Amino acid sequence: MTPGADSPRNGRDLNRRRRARRRPLRNKLLLGLALVVAFAVGVALGQALHDNPRPGGVQTSFRTLPPLTATTRSG
């Protein structure tokens, strides 16, 4: 048996460890990015709701009707 053949320090094990260490960092970055995007969407939605007037407000309108002409019946 060669020394180091069964040890965890061979090339494949080191690559596995490096990949395993990078995944949590990448996952944390993706989670952080998702949180920033969700926050930005929330702020944009809040601003859009704040800027628009409330629907269903009372509105009064006036119309002037022309006078009707009277017709006479003869008979």
Backbone as CSV, one residue per row, in Angstrom:
resi,resn,N_x,N_y,N_z,CA_x,CA_y,CA_z,C_x,C_y,C_z
1,MET,0.844,-1.174,0.000,0.000,0.000,0.000,0.893,1.243,0.000
2,THR,0.501,2.225,-0.779,1.318,3.431,-0.850,0.861,4.401,0.219
3,PRO,1.777,5.096,0.791,1.363,6.067,1.818,0.569,7.202,1.177
4,GLY,-0.534,7.540,1.798,-1.353,8.633,1.292,-2.431,8.204,0.326
5,ALA,-2.455,6.944,-0.077,-3.484,6.499,-1.016,-4.847,6.483,-0.349
6,ASP,-4.890,6.146,0.918,-6.163,6.105,1.638,-6.415,7.373,2.443
7,SER,-5.496,8.282,2.419,-5.646,9.487,3.226,-6.601,10.460,2.532
8,PRO,-7.283,11.273,3.299,-8.228,12.233,2.709,-7.549,13.407,2.027
9,ARG,-6.239,13.389,1.929,-5.517,14.509,1.336,-5.222,14.307,-0.143
10,ASN,-5.777,13.295,-0.774,-5.498,13.145,-2.195,-6.299,14.180,-2.989
11,GLY,-6.065,14.284,-4.266,-6.624,15.354,-5.087,-8.143,15.389,-5.141
12,ARG,-8.755,14.237,-5.240,-10.218,14.209,-5.346,-10.894,14.697,-4.073
13,ASP,-10.388,14.286,-2.944,-10.996,14.708,-1.687,-10.852,16.212,-1.478
14,LEU,-9.721,16.760,-1.881,-9.545,18.207,-1.751,-10.524,18.958,-2.646
15,ASN,-10.737,18.458,-3.848,-11.695,19.105,-4.746,-13.107,19.033,-4.176
16,ARG,-13.455,17.903,-3.601,-14.784,17.774,-2.998,-14.957,18.746,-1.847
17,ARG,-13.914,18.862,-1.039,-14.012,19.791,0.088,-14.132,21.234,-0.402
18,ARG,-13.370,21.589,-1.412,-13.439,22.952,-1.933,-14.819,23.241,-2.499
19,ARG,-15.389,22.301,-3.236,-16.729,22.496,-3.784,-17.760,22.597,-2.674
20,ALA,-17.599,21.770,-1.671,-18.548,21.791,-0.555,-18.479,23.118,0.181
21,ARG,-17.310,23.703,0.269,-17.179,24.985,0.961,-17.747,26.131,0.131
22,ARG,-17.676,26.037,-1.164,-18.158,27.125,-2.015,-19.677,27.164,-2.074
23,ARG,-20.330,26.050,-1.972,-21.789,26.035,-2.088,-22.482,26.867,-1.015
24,PRO,-22.091,26.734,0.258,-22.758,27.588,1.252,-22.543,29.070,0.996
25,LEU,-21.362,29.443,0.532,-21.111,30.850,0.231,-22.003,31.304,-0.924
26,ARG,-22.096,30.480,-1.962,-22.950,30.825,-3.100,-24.413,30.877,-2.670
27,ASN,-24.823,29.934,-1.824,-26.205,29.933,-1.349,-26.499,31.182,-0.518
28,LYS,-25.542,31.587,0.294,-25.731,32.802,1.096,-25.835,34.034,0.202
29,LEU,-25.007,34.077,-0.836,-25.072,35.208,-1.760,-26.406,35.237,-2.501
30,LEU,-26.876,34.077,-2.948,-28.172,34.023,-3.640,-29.311,34.391,-2.697
31,LEU,-29.235,33.945,-1.460,-30.262,34.301,-0.484,-30.252,35.808,-0.220
32,GLY,-29.068,36.376,-0.088,-28.962,37.822,0.115,-29.502,38.598,-1.067
33,LEU,-29.186,38.138,-2.265,-29.695,38.795,-3.465,-31.219,38.696,-3.541
34,ALA,-31.758,37.536,-3.206,-33.218,37.363,-3.212,-33.880,38.285,-2.191
35,LEU,-33.264,38.443,-1.039,-33.820,39.347,-0.027,-33.781,40.803,-0.484
36,VAL,-32.711,41.196,-1.139,-32.614,42.570,-1.652,-33.666,42.807,-2.727
37,VAL,-33.859,41.838,-3.616,-34.865,41.978,-4.673,-36.264,42.038,-4.064
38,ALA,-36.555,41.184,-3.079,-37.862,41.198,-2.432,-38.100,42.532,-1.722
39,PHE,-37.084,43.064,-1.087,-37.212,44.363,-0.422,-37.491,45.467,-1.436
40,ALA,-36.770,45.446,-2.561,-36.971,46.469,-3.591,-38.372,46.385,-4.183
41,VAL,-38.867,45.179,-4.412,-40.228,45.019,-4.935,-41.239,45.521,-3.910
42,GLY,-41.018,45.247,-2.649,-41.912,45.735,-1.602,-41.941,47.255,-1.513
43,VAL,-40.782,47.864,-1.611,-40.712,49.334,-1.581,-41.418,49.922,-2.797
44,ALA,-41.201,49.333,-3.962,-41.847,49.832,-5.183,-43.363,49.692,-5.088
45,LEU,-43.836,48.574,-4.575,-45.279,48.379,-4.420,-45.851,49.366,-3.405
46,GLY,-45.152,49.580,-2.329,-45.603,50.552,-1.334,-45.682,51.963,-1.897
47,GLN,-44.695,52.352,-2.682,-44.713,53.679,-3.297,-45.850,53.800,-4.306
48,ALA,-46.089,52.749,-5.074,-47.168,52.785,-6.062,-48.526,52.910,-5.380
49,LEU,-48.726,52.204,-4.287,-49.994,52.305,-3.565,-50.140,53.662,-2.884
50,HIS,-49.033,54.221,-2.439,-49.084,55.518,-1.766,-49.349,56.656,-2.755
51,ASP,-48.838,56.569,-3.957,-48.958,57.642,-4.939,-50.340,57.719,-5.574
52,ASN,-51.039,56.622,-5.685,-52.344,56.621,-6.344,-53.424,57.137,-5.405
53,PRO,-54.381,57.916,-5.937,-55.473,58.385,-5.086,-56.395,57.236,-4.720
54,ARG,-57.121,57.409,-3.644,-58.055,56.370,-3.217,-59.252,56.320,-4.156
55,PRO,-59.656,55.151,-4.567,-60.828,55.044,-5.443,-62.114,55.188,-4.637
56,GLY,-63.177,55.564,-5.323,-64.485,55.631,-4.680,-64.768,56.909,-3.925
57,GLY,-64.048,57.965,-4.223,-64.311,59.230,-3.552,-65.620,59.836,-4.047
58,VAL,-66.188,60.757,-3.273,-67.445,61.406,-3.637,-67.166,62.440,-4.706
59,GLN,-67.999,62.427,-5.741,-67.834,63.378,-6.830,-69.207,63.974,-7.141
60,THR,-69.278,65.280,-7.120,-70.532,65.974,-7.384,-70.447,66.632,-8.748
61,SER,-71.518,66.486,-9.518,-71.543,67.144,-10.823,-72.857,67.906,-10.970
62,PHE,-72.807,69.020,-11.700,-73.977,69.852,-11.952,-74.230,69.899,-13.446
63,ARG,-75.492,69.769,-13.808,-75.875,69.909,-15.218,-76.980,70.951,-15.297
64,THR,-76.882,71.790,-16.268,-77.930,72.774,-16.518,-78.779,72.251,-17.666
65,LEU,-80.057,72.049,-17.387,-80.972,71.568,-18.411,-81.660,72.746,-19.072
66,PRO,-81.793,72.701,-20.372,-82.505,73.794,-21.051,-84.001,73.712,-20.705
67,PRO,-84.685,74.864,-20.661,-86.115,74.834,-20.336,-86.911,74.143,-21.450
68,LEU,-87.950,73.438,-21.043,-88.815,72.762,-22.012,-89.819,73.774,-22.557
69,THR,-90.141,73.618,-23.814,-91.156,74.520,-24.397,-92.526,73.874,-24.178
70,ALA,-93.445,74.701,-23.873,-94.813,74.223,-23.624,-95.564,74.151,-24.945
71,THR,-96.261,73.099,-25.160,-97.082,72.977,-26.354,-98.543,73.110,-25.934
72,THR,-99.293,73.769,-26.779,-100.709,73.948,-26.491,-101.528,73.006,-27.343
73,ARG,-102.574,72.526,-26.748,-103.505,71.653,-27.481,-104.761,72.449,-27.782
74,SER,-105.087,72.432,-28.953,-106.342,73.102,-29.301,-107.341,72.030,-29.720
75,GLY,-108.478,72.226,-29.293,-109.349,71.197,-29.726,-110.712,71.244,-29.348
